[in-house]
């Protein structure tokens, strides 16, 4: 499934992404033709079956299918055959205006397009994603302690758009291992318990990767977290030694992870066996990292936790993903970064690498991994507060 390019040709030209723009445009045309063909084949003159929209979503994804239908409604502005709800929905999709947008508008009758819009909106609604209607509305900054942090659906890649993945409430267990393995703390979202457990790490004994993997998967299984790919399950295996297990024992453990779609991310330090750790990662869809020091480990955990599920498209090349700039900046303490003016939440422009025009790129003023640290005022170029940490 090819990614949808959501920005204008001018932006594509400015950012040297003309080929991505053109490839996405060609895919828009293909999606248009596919939907029109579905209508010709399946519309019986009275009823449009749900499978028309379903098939398009399977082939092109929700984003592009909705893009094509919404563009058609916009291109037929003033057409009274569209329901008001569908017209309002189409308005909310920010499709850049171009003279040739008509080229990826459907050719089907407006009443049929209206039916497609209703169908695809119902299907998207069945994902039960959290949206702006679920958020608490406050005029003043709030204490977010004990409250749920909801990730906007648009920030997640399509394959991870589930209510569970929108909740920034992952559960974690910690397993210590030498030549055997034991649970230091069972599956929990209590960060204090996890921190206390990590303080008990000791360097002694042998190394059994299979013991660590077997006890870890038991933790996921006992907590009912194994989803066979519908949600992301991850194990992070950190080791500074060579494995003492037979290859057959090790391979049996890895096979179970592959069968249950659990990714193994491995981190080697010291005398760790790079070859075996690389094998674990390669065979399960994870990634192997080599850490040279403690600072490397912090960076690696930040990358694993932040990069995996998010769409990291960065149109203006400022170091901040577009989805982050459009969603607003959330700080380390969980609070949304707010400006002094009444409307509050600070957004940066995903199409402008220097939102406040102070000569500093937005990504240089905010460190975005894994949370945000304000390094310089991001909106007002007359104010600087370098190294002001939250």
C-alpha positions as CSV (number, residue, x, y, z in Angstrom):
1,X,0.0,0.0,0.0
2,X,1.6,3.2,-1.1
3,X,1.6,6.3,1.2
4,X,-0.7,9.2,0.4
5,X,1.1,12.5,-0.2
6,X,-1.1,15.1,1.4
7,X,0.8,18.3,0.5
8,X,0.8,20.6,-2.5
9,X,3.0,20.4,-5.6
10,X,4.6,23.6,-4.5
11,X,5.7,22.1,-1.2
12,X,6.8,18.9,-3.0
13,X,9.0,21.1,-5.3
14,X,10.4,23.1,-2.4
15,X,11.3,19.9,-0.5
16,X,12.6,17.9,-3.5
17,X,9.7,15.5,-3.2
18,X,8.2,15.9,-6.7
19,X,8.6,12.2,-7.4
20,X,6.6,11.3,-4.2
21,X,3.9,13.8,-5.2
22,X,3.7,12.3,-8.7
23,X,3.7,8.7,-7.5
24,X,0.9,9.5,-5.1
25,X,-1.1,11.4,-7.8
26,X,-0.8,8.3,-10.0
27,X,-2.1,6.2,-7.2
28,X,-5.0,8.6,-6.7
29,X,-5.9,8.1,-10.4
30,X,-5.7,4.3,-9.9
31,X,-7.9,4.5,-6.8
32,X,-10.5,6.7,-8.7
33,X,-10.6,4.1,-11.5
34,X,-10.9,1.2,-9.0
35,X,-13.8,2.8,-7.2
36,X,-15.6,3.7,-10.5
37,X,-15.1,0.1,-11.7
38,X,-16.5,-1.3,-8.4
39,X,-19.6,0.9,-8.9
40,X,-20.1,-0.3,-12.5
41,X,-19.7,-3.9,-11.5
42,X,-21.8,-4.0,-8.2
43,X,-24.4,-1.2,-8.3
44,X,-27.7,-2.9,-9.4
45,X,-29.6,0.4,-10.0
46,X,-31.1,0.4,-6.5
47,X,-28.5,-0.6,-4.0
48,X,-24.7,0.0,-3.6
49,X,-23.2,-2.9,-1.6
50,X,-20.8,-2.2,1.2
51,X,-18.1,-4.2,-0.4
52,X,-17.4,-1.4,-2.9
53,X,-15.9,0.7,-0.2
54,X,-14.5,-2.3,1.7
55,X,-12.6,-3.5,-1.4
56,X,-11.2,0.0,-2.0
57,X,-10.0,0.2,1.6
58,X,-8.3,-3.1,1.4
59,X,-6.5,-2.1,-1.8
60,X,-5.7,1.6,-1.0
61,X,-6.3,2.1,2.7
62,X,-8.7,4.5,4.5
63,X,-6.6,7.7,3.9
64,X,-6.5,7.5,0.1
65,X,-10.1,6.1,-0.3
66,X,-11.5,8.9,1.8
67,X,-9.2,11.4,0.0
68,X,-10.7,10.5,-3.4
69,X,-14.3,10.5,-2.3
70,X,-13.9,13.8,-0.4
71,X,-12.1,15.4,-3.4
72,X,-15.1,14.4,-5.6
73,X,-17.5,16.1,-3.2
74,X,-15.4,19.2,-3.2
75,X,-15.1,19.3,-6.9
76,X,-18.9,19.2,-7.2
77,X,-19.4,22.2,-4.8
78,X,-23.0,23.2,-4.6
79,X,-24.3,19.8,-5.7
80,X,-27.4,19.4,-3.6
81,X,-27.4,15.6,-3.9
82,X,-24.8,15.2,-1.2
83,X,-26.0,14.9,2.4
84,X,-24.9,17.8,4.5
85,X,-23.0,15.5,6.9
86,X,-20.9,14.2,3.9
87,X,-20.3,17.7,2.6
88,X,-19.1,18.8,6.1
89,X,-16.9,15.7,6.4
90,X,-15.3,16.4,3.0
91,X,-14.5,20.0,4.0
92,X,-12.5,18.8,7.0
93,X,-10.0,17.0,4.7
94,X,-7.4,19.5,3.8
95,X,-6.8,18.6,0.1
96,X,-4.5,21.2,-1.6
97,X,-6.3,23.0,-4.3
98,X,-5.0,22.5,-7.9
99,X,-6.5,23.0,-11.2
100,X,-6.2,19.4,-12.1
101,X,-7.8,18.0,-8.9
102,X,-10.8,17.0,-11.1
103,X,-8.5,14.3,-12.6
104,X,-8.8,12.2,-9.4
105,X,-12.5,12.9,-8.9
106,X,-14.8,10.0,-9.4
107,X,-16.9,9.8,-12.6
108,X,-19.8,8.1,-10.9
109,X,-23.2,9.7,-10.2
110,X,-23.3,12.1,-7.2
111,X,-25.9,10.0,-5.4
112,X,-23.6,7.0,-5.7
113,X,-20.7,9.0,-4.5
114,X,-22.8,10.2,-1.6
115,X,-23.5,6.6,-0.7
116,X,-19.8,5.7,-0.9
117,X,-19.0,8.6,1.5
118,X,-21.6,7.4,4.0
119,X,-20.3,3.8,3.7
120,X,-16.6,4.7,4.2
121,X,-17.4,7.1,7.1
122,X,-19.4,4.3,8.9
123,X,-16.5,1.8,8.4
124,X,-14.0,4.3,9.8
125,X,-16.3,5.0,12.7
126,X,-16.4,1.2,13.4
127,X,-12.7,1.4,14.3
128,X,-13.9,3.2,17.4
129,X,-11.0,5.6,17.4
130,X,-10.8,8.4,19.9
131,X,-11.2,11.8,18.3
132,X,-11.7,15.4,19.5
133,X,-15.2,14.7,20.8
134,X,-13.6,12.5,23.6
135,X,-11.2,15.1,25.0
136,X,-11.9,17.2,28.0
137,X,-12.1,20.9,27.2
138,X,-10.3,23.3,29.5
139,X,-9.5,27.0,29.2
140,X,-6.4,26.8,31.4
141,X,-3.5,24.4,31.6
142,X,-4.3,21.3,33.6
143,X,-2.5,18.8,35.7
144,X,-2.5,15.6,33.6
145,X,-1.5,13.3,36.4
146,X,-3.7,10.2,36.3
147,X,-5.3,11.2,33.0
148,X,-5.1,9.3,29.8
149,X,-2.9,10.6,27.0
150,X,-4.6,9.9,23.7
151,X,-2.7,9.9,20.5
152,X,-4.4,11.4,17.5
153,X,-5.3,8.7,15.0
154,X,-3.7,10.6,12.1
155,X,-0.3,10.3,13.8
156,X,-0.4,6.5,13.7
157,X,0.3,4.5,10.6
158,X,-2.9,2.9,9.2
159,X,-2.0,-0.6,10.3
160,X,-1.8,0.6,13.9
161,X,-5.0,2.7,14.0
162,X,-6.8,1.0,16.9
163,X,-8.1,2.5,20.1
164,X,-5.6,0.4,22.0
165,X,-2.7,2.0,20.1
166,X,-4.1,5.4,20.7
167,X,-3.8,5.0,24.4
168,X,-0.4,6.0,25.7
169,X,-0.8,3.4,28.3
170,X,1.4,0.5,27.3
171,X,2.0,-2.2,29.9
172,X,5.5,-3.6,30.5
173,X,7.1,-6.4,32.5
174,X,10.7,-6.8,33.5
175,X,12.5,-10.2,33.4
176,X,16.0,-10.7,34.8
177,X,18.0,-13.6,33.4
178,X,21.3,-15.4,33.9
179,X,21.4,-19.1,33.2
180,X,17.7,-19.0,34.2
181,X,15.1,-16.3,34.2
182,X,12.7,-14.7,36.7
183,X,10.0,-12.0,36.7
184,X,11.2,-8.9,38.4
185,X,7.8,-7.2,37.9
186,X,4.7,-8.5,36.1
187,X,2.9,-6.7,33.4
188,X,2.0,-3.2,34.6
189,X,1.7,0.5,33.6
190,X,2.9,1.6,37.0
191,X,6.2,3.4,36.1
192,X,7.3,3.6,39.7
193,X,7.2,-0.2,40.1
194,X,9.2,-0.6,36.9
195,X,11.8,1.9,38.0
196,X,12.3,0.2,41.4
197,X,12.7,-3.2,39.6
198,X,15.4,-1.8,37.3
199,X,17.4,-0.7,40.4
200,X,17.8,-4.4,41.3
201,X,19.7,-5.4,38.2
202,X,22.9,-7.3,39.1
203,X,25.7,-8.6,36.8
204,X,26.3,-12.3,37.6
205,X,25.8,-15.8,36.4
206,X,25.5,-17.3,33.0
207,X,23.4,-16.3,30.0
208,X,20.3,-18.2,28.7
209,X,18.5,-16.3,26.0
210,X,15.8,-19.0,25.6
211,X,15.0,-18.8,29.3
212,X,14.6,-15.0,29.0
213,X,12.4,-15.4,25.9
214,X,10.2,-18.1,27.4
215,X,9.5,-16.3,30.6
216,X,8.8,-13.0,28.7
217,X,6.3,-14.6,26.4
218,X,4.6,-16.2,29.4
219,X,4.1,-12.7,30.8
220,X,2.4,-11.5,27.6
221,X,0.3,-14.7,27.5
222,X,-0.8,-14.5,31.2
223,X,-1.8,-10.9,30.8
224,X,-3.8,-11.7,27.6
225,X,-1.7,-9.3,25.5
226,X,-0.8,-11.6,22.6
227,X,-2.7,-10.3,19.7
228,X,-1.2,-12.2,16.7
229,X,-0.3,-9.0,14.9
230,X,-3.5,-6.9,15.5
231,X,-1.6,-4.8,18.1
232,X,2.2,-4.5,18.5
233,X,3.8,-6.9,21.0
234,X,7.5,-6.3,21.6
235,X,10.3,-7.8,23.7
236,X,13.5,-5.9,24.3
237,X,16.4,-8.2,25.1
238,X,19.4,-6.5,26.6
239,X,22.6,-8.7,27.1
240,X,26.3,-8.3,27.7
241,X,27.2,-12.0,27.3
242,X,27.2,-14.9,25.0
243,X,24.4,-17.4,24.9
244,X,24.9,-20.7,26.7
245,X,21.9,-22.5,25.2
246,X,21.9,-25.1,22.5
247,X,21.0,-23.7,19.1
248,X,17.9,-26.0,18.9
249,X,16.6,-24.6,22.2
250,X,17.2,-21.1,21.1
251,X,15.5,-21.6,17.7
252,X,12.4,-23.2,19.3
253,X,11.9,-20.0,21.4
254,X,12.4,-17.7,18.3
255,X,9.9,-19.8,16.3
256,X,7.2,-19.2,18.9
257,X,7.8,-15.5,18.7
258,X,7.5,-15.6,14.9
259,X,4.3,-17.7,15.1
260,X,2.7,-15.1,17.5
261,X,4.0,-12.0,15.6
262,X,6.0,-10.8,18.6
263,X,9.0,-8.6,17.6
264,X,12.3,-9.0,19.5
265,X,14.5,-5.9,19.7
266,X,17.9,-6.8,20.9
267,X,20.7,-4.7,22.5
268,X,24.2,-5.9,22.8
269,X,26.9,-4.4,25.0
270,X,30.2,-5.7,26.2
271,X,30.9,-9.3,25.1
272,X,27.4,-9.9,23.8
273,X,27.1,-12.3,20.9
274,X,26.2,-9.9,18.0
275,X,25.4,-12.7,15.6
276,X,22.8,-14.4,17.7
277,X,21.2,-11.1,18.8
278,X,21.1,-10.0,15.2
279,X,19.4,-13.3,14.2
280,X,16.7,-12.8,16.9
281,X,15.9,-9.4,15.6
282,X,16.0,-10.4,11.9
283,X,13.7,-13.4,12.3
284,X,11.1,-11.7,14.3
285,X,10.9,-8.3,12.6
286,X,12.7,-6.4,15.3
287,X,16.1,-4.6,15.1
288,X,19.5,-5.2,16.7
289,X,21.4,-2.3,18.3
290,X,25.0,-2.3,19.6
291,X,25.4,0.0,22.7
292,X,28.9,1.3,23.5
293,X,28.0,3.0,26.7
294,X,25.0,3.9,29.0
295,X,24.1,7.0,27.0
296,X,23.7,4.7,23.9
297,X,21.2,2.5,25.8
298,X,19.0,5.5,26.7
299,X,19.0,6.6,23.0
300,X,18.2,3.1,21.8
301,X,15.3,2.7,24.2
302,X,14.0,6.1,23.1
303,X,14.1,5.1,19.4
304,X,12.4,1.8,20.0
305,X,9.6,3.4,22.0
306,X,9.0,6.4,19.8
307,X,9.8,5.5,16.2
308,X,8.0,2.2,15.6
309,X,4.4,3.1,15.3
310,X,4.4,6.7,14.0
311,X,4.3,8.2,10.6
312,X,7.6,10.1,10.5
313,X,7.0,12.1,7.2
314,X,8.8,15.4,7.6
315,X,7.7,17.7,4.8
316,X,9.7,20.7,5.7
317,X,12.8,18.8,6.8
318,X,13.0,20.5,10.2
319,X,13.4,17.4,12.3
320,X,9.8,17.3,13.6
321,X,7.4,14.8,11.9
322,X,4.4,16.5,10.2
323,X,2.0,14.6,12.5
324,X,3.7,16.0,15.6
325,X,3.6,19.6,14.3
326,X,-0.1,19.3,13.4
327,X,-1.0,17.6,16.7
328,X,0.6,20.2,19.0
329,X,3.6,19.9,21.3
330,X,3.3,17.8,24.4
331,X,6.1,18.1,27.0
332,X,7.8,15.6,29.3
333,X,5.4,16.2,32.1
334,X,2.5,15.2,29.9
335,X,1.2,18.8,29.5
336,X,0.5,20.4,26.2
337,X,2.8,23.3,25.5
338,X,0.8,26.5,25.5
339,X,1.3,30.0,24.3
340,X,0.5,33.1,26.3
341,X,-2.5,34.0,24.0
342,X,-6.0,32.7,24.9
343,X,-6.2,29.8,22.5
344,X,-3.2,28.2,24.1
345,X,-2.0,25.0,22.4
346,X,1.2,25.6,20.4
347,X,1.4,24.2,16.9
348,X,4.3,24.5,14.4
349,X,3.8,24.6,10.7
350,X,4.6,21.3,9.0
351,X,5.3,23.1,5.7
352,X,7.6,25.8,7.2
353,X,10.9,24.7,8.8
354,X,11.2,28.0,10.7
355,X,7.7,28.7,12.1
356,X,8.6,31.9,14.0
357,X,11.1,33.2,11.4
358,X,14.0,33.5,13.9
359,X,16.5,31.7,11.8
360,X,16.4,28.5,13.8
361,X,14.7,25.4,12.4
362,X,11.8,24.2,14.5
363,X,13.5,20.9,15.1
364,X,16.5,22.8,16.6
365,X,14.2,24.6,19.0
366,X,12.5,21.4,20.2
367,X,14.1,18.1,21.0
368,X,11.3,15.7,20.0
369,X,12.6,12.2,21.1
370,X,10.9,10.7,23.0
371,X,9.0,13.6,24.4
372,X,9.5,17.3,23.9
373,X,12.0,19.6,25.6
374,X,11.7,23.3,24.8
375,X,15.1,24.6,23.9
376,X,14.1,28.0,22.4
377,X,10.8,29.8,22.0
378,X,9.1,28.1,19.0
379,X,6.5,30.8,18.1
380,X,7.8,34.2,19.0
381,X,11.3,35.0,17.5
382,X,11.7,38.0,19.9
383,X,11.8,35.6,23.0
384,X,14.5,33.0,23.6
385,X,14.7,30.7,26.6
386,X,17.5,28.4,25.7
387,X,17.9,25.3,27.9
388,X,14.6,25.9,29.7
389,X,13.6,22.4,30.6
390,X,10.2,21.1,31.8
